[in-house]
Amino acid sequence: MKAQYAILRFAKYKGPTVSRIEAHNERTKETYASNPDIKVELSKHNFHPIVPDGKYRDISNRIIREAGCRVRKDSVTAVEVLITASPEFFEKKSRKEIREFFDYAVEFMKSKQNPATYISAVVHVDEKTPHMHLCFVPITADGRLSAKEIIGNKKRLTQWQDEFWSYMVKKYPDFERGESASLTGRTHIPPRLFKQAARLNRQKDKLVQLLSEMNPLNAKTKSKEIAALLDEYIPGVEELMTKLKKTSKAAKEMRSEIADLKKEVNSSKASTLRQLELEKKVQELDDLQHMVEALRQTMDAIPAEILAVYKEPQITEKGEINRE
């Protein structure tokens, strides 16, 4: 049987970004182009272990105000906890069993963080693996706004993982304790980067096709069609390039660790597996870099006259883009 793990991850949000996670968590949009894994027809089956009593940012501001916390411009005003398990764990689980798993996990969080600070907890079953987004305002036991104190440094994060596993294994004894990311240096590469790159790659293929089909007779029509596609493509490529820059440090650290592992005299099974894992992640990042470079090159090859149509669209009275 493949190893199964209980998973807990943290993310911090400031100011307006709190509203953005609400749009995703509460499924307020009709379509989700950035995450094609969401099956909107199944969203009606998502459920709330903790129901929000308003907008996320309004709740956060109210909790902070009532606690009398001092707030700086760069203060973290919401922490999101992602809780899930290995996909294999959920296989053949009934809806009741899935709900029991997340309700049990919520009780762990309530034992660690005052429930009065909670904004929402919602379980998504409309994606490949059921998972819960639990959001709270990071107010300490003595009434201060401090995500740093609650989530802590690497040592504190390790304690969170240890305590979460110790709690979950009481009800689900098959869970294994994974290596702590803070101890191993393991870097989480967001799957959305690969999904975003794949989506842009499909747009790139369409773009190349349209460019190849252009001729003097259809140039005007094709130019407008390409310009419309560029409305998504160019901002998407630029955004992905920016995100990818943030992974360069992680890739450098992983390559350094690989070199250190190769130097070790004791080639234990653990270090060998760690090396293989790192090499796989580095290869994934390299592949992503190559893909993004191809996207950029396609963008650079767009004829100037088409870019002119893209850069200077006419805006209608309703504020809509008109390519006519």
Secondary structure, 3 states (H helix, E strand, C coil): CCCECEEEEEEEEECCHHHHHHHHHCCCCCCCCCCCCCCHHHHHHCEEEECCCCCHHHHHHHHHHHHCCCCCCCCEEEEEEEEEECHHHHCCCCHHHHHHHHHHHHHHHHHHCCHHHEEEEEEECCCCCCEEEEEECCECCCCCECHHHHHCCHHHHHHHHHHHHHHHHHHCCCECCCCCHHHHCCCCCCHHHHHHHHHHHHHHHHHHHHHHHCCCCCHHHHHHHHHHHHHHHHHHHHHHHHHHHCCHHHHHHHHHHHHHHHHCCCCCHHHHHHHHHHHHHHHHHHHHHHHHHHHHHHHHCCCHHHHHHHHCCEECCCCCEECC
